[in-house]
Amino acid sequence: MERGSLMSENEISAKFRMRCREIMTRNVKTETADMSLEAVAALMRDGDMGAVPIIENSKLVGIATDRDIVVRAVAAGKNANTKIGAAMTTEIFSVKPDDFVFEAIRLMGDRQIRRVPVVGHTGELVGIIAMADIALEMEDEREIAETLEEISSGAGFWGRN
């Protein structure tokens, strides 16, 4: 690695040793599975977000993304009053607050996802980590761009030295 243009392996390693609780977004807007597609879409629009965690009895049961609404609902002919529970993603890949940030990054790369919910030991949502949260912790813009591009595409991220 060139000095000055990219972060050293030690600097990157120190960043990835941070705990998820240190970089997660804490005040996450959530909804319930009985909310309509239209209401969740409006929430996403108004809040400038691409995903909304879905909770039931304070436990995370799914996540609704803008893509879920388009692919699982609109493209399937569902109407705007359909419950978001019919379109949300229920296979959740999450981390715990005390997990290392590297675990969130690994999940993003392995599962090709852009957000990782942070859940407590009893399944309650305590935060969420998006690629932007990770980017804010990395100082070198080129390294940020390369890392995020590789997470998004899956191309070679885990083959890096």
C-alpha positions as CSV (number, residue, x, y, z in Angstrom):
1,M,0.0,0.0,0.0
2,E,1.2,3.5,-0.8
3,R,1.7,5.7,2.2
4,G,-0.4,8.9,2.2
5,S,-3.0,7.7,-0.4
6,L,-4.6,4.8,1.4
7,M,-5.0,3.8,5.0
8,S,-2.4,1.3,6.3
9,E,-3.5,-2.2,7.2
10,N,-3.0,-1.3,10.9
11,E,-5.3,1.8,10.5
12,I,-7.9,-0.3,8.7
13,S,-7.6,-3.0,11.3
14,A,-8.1,-0.5,14.2
15,K,-11.2,0.8,12.5
16,F,-12.7,-2.7,12.2
17,R,-12.0,-3.4,15.9
18,M,-14.5,-0.8,16.8
19,R,-17.7,-2.2,18.3
20,C,-21.0,-1.9,16.4
21,R,-22.5,0.2,19.2
22,E,-19.9,2.8,18.5
23,I,-21.0,3.5,14.9
24,M,-24.7,2.3,14.7
25,T,-27.6,4.7,14.2
26,R,-29.6,4.6,17.4
27,N,-32.8,6.4,16.7
28,V,-34.2,4.1,14.1
29,K,-37.8,4.7,12.8
30,T,-39.7,1.4,12.9
31,E,-43.1,0.1,11.9
32,T,-45.3,-2.9,12.4
33,A,-46.1,-5.6,9.8
34,D,-49.7,-4.4,9.6
35,M,-48.7,-1.0,8.2
36,S,-49.7,-0.6,4.5
37,L,-47.3,-0.5,1.7
38,E,-48.3,3.0,0.9
39,A,-47.7,4.2,4.5
40,V,-44.3,2.6,4.6
41,A,-43.3,4.0,1.2
42,A,-44.4,7.4,2.3
43,L,-42.3,7.0,5.5
44,M,-39.3,6.1,3.4
45,R,-39.9,9.0,1.1
46,D,-40.4,11.5,3.9
47,G,-37.5,10.2,6.0
48,D,-35.1,9.7,3.0
49,M,-34.5,6.1,3.9
50,G,-34.3,2.9,1.9
51,A,-35.3,0.5,4.7
52,V,-37.6,0.4,7.7
53,P,-37.2,-2.3,10.4
54,I,-40.4,-4.1,11.2
55,I,-41.0,-4.9,14.9
56,E,-43.5,-6.9,16.8
57,N,-43.7,-6.8,20.6
58,S,-40.4,-4.8,20.5
59,K,-38.6,-7.6,18.7
60,L,-37.2,-7.3,15.2
61,V,-39.3,-9.6,12.8
62,G,-38.3,-8.2,9.4
63,I,-37.0,-5.3,7.4
64,A,-38.9,-3.6,4.6
65,T,-36.8,-2.1,1.8
66,D,-37.8,0.0,-1.1
67,R,-36.7,-2.9,-3.3
68,D,-39.1,-5.3,-1.3
69,I,-42.0,-2.9,-2.0
70,V,-41.2,-2.8,-5.8
71,V,-40.2,-6.5,-6.4
72,R,-42.4,-8.4,-3.9
73,A,-45.4,-6.1,-4.0
74,V,-45.8,-3.8,-6.9
75,A,-44.4,-6.2,-9.5
76,A,-46.6,-9.0,-8.0
77,G,-49.7,-6.8,-8.5
78,K,-50.4,-6.0,-4.9
79,N,-52.3,-2.8,-4.1
80,A,-51.1,0.1,-1.9
81,N,-53.3,-1.2,1.0
82,T,-51.4,-4.5,1.2
83,K,-49.7,-5.0,4.6
84,I,-46.0,-4.5,4.5
85,G,-45.7,-7.9,6.3
86,A,-46.5,-9.5,2.9
87,A,-43.5,-7.9,1.2
88,M,-40.9,-7.5,4.0
89,T,-37.7,-9.5,4.2
90,T,-37.9,-11.9,7.1
91,E,-34.5,-13.5,6.8
92,I,-32.6,-11.1,9.0
93,F,-28.8,-11.0,9.3
94,S,-27.9,-9.0,12.3
95,V,-25.1,-8.2,14.8
96,K,-25.0,-7.5,18.5
97,P,-24.0,-4.1,20.0
98,D,-20.7,-5.5,21.3
99,D,-19.8,-7.3,18.1
100,F,-16.9,-5.9,16.1
101,V,-17.7,-3.6,13.2
102,F,-15.8,-6.1,11.0
103,E,-18.7,-8.6,11.6
104,A,-21.2,-6.1,10.2
105,I,-18.9,-5.5,7.2
106,R,-18.5,-9.2,6.7
107,L,-22.2,-9.7,6.7
108,M,-22.7,-6.9,4.2
109,G,-20.1,-8.5,1.9
110,D,-21.2,-12.1,2.3
111,R,-25.0,-11.4,2.1
112,Q,-24.8,-8.5,-0.4
113,I,-26.8,-6.3,1.9
114,R,-26.4,-2.6,2.6
115,R,-27.7,-2.4,6.1
116,V,-27.3,-4.6,9.2
117,P,-29.7,-4.3,12.2
118,V,-28.1,-4.3,15.6
119,V,-30.2,-6.3,18.1
120,G,-29.9,-6.8,21.8
121,H,-29.6,-10.3,23.4
122,T,-33.4,-10.7,23.6
123,G,-34.0,-9.7,19.9
124,E,-34.9,-6.1,20.4
125,L,-33.7,-3.6,17.8
126,V,-31.2,-1.2,19.3
127,G,-29.8,0.3,16.1
128,I,-28.8,-0.2,12.5
129,I,-25.5,0.0,10.6
130,A,-25.6,1.2,7.0
131,M,-22.7,1.4,4.6
132,A,-22.7,5.2,5.2
133,D,-22.0,4.6,8.9
134,I,-19.0,2.6,8.1
135,A,-17.8,5.2,5.5
136,L,-18.0,7.9,8.1
137,E,-15.5,6.0,10.2
138,M,-13.0,5.5,7.4
139,E,-10.8,8.5,6.6
140,D,-9.4,7.8,3.2
141,E,-12.0,8.6,0.5
142,R,-10.5,6.2,-2.0
143,E,-10.5,3.4,0.5
144,I,-14.1,4.2,1.4
145,A,-15.2,4.2,-2.3
146,E,-13.3,0.9,-3.0
147,T,-14.7,-0.9,0.1
148,L,-18.3,0.2,-0.5
149,E,-18.1,-0.6,-4.1
150,E,-16.8,-4.1,-3.3
151,I,-19.4,-4.7,-0.7
152,S,-22.1,-3.7,-3.1
153,S,-20.8,-5.8,-6.0
154,G,-19.3,-8.7,-3.9
155,A,-16.3,-8.5,-6.3
156,G,-13.2,-9.6,-4.5
157,F,-13.9,-8.0,-1.1
158,W,-12.9,-11.1,0.8
159,G,-9.9,-11.8,-1.4
160,R,-8.1,-8.6,-0.4
161,N,-4.8,-8.8,1.4
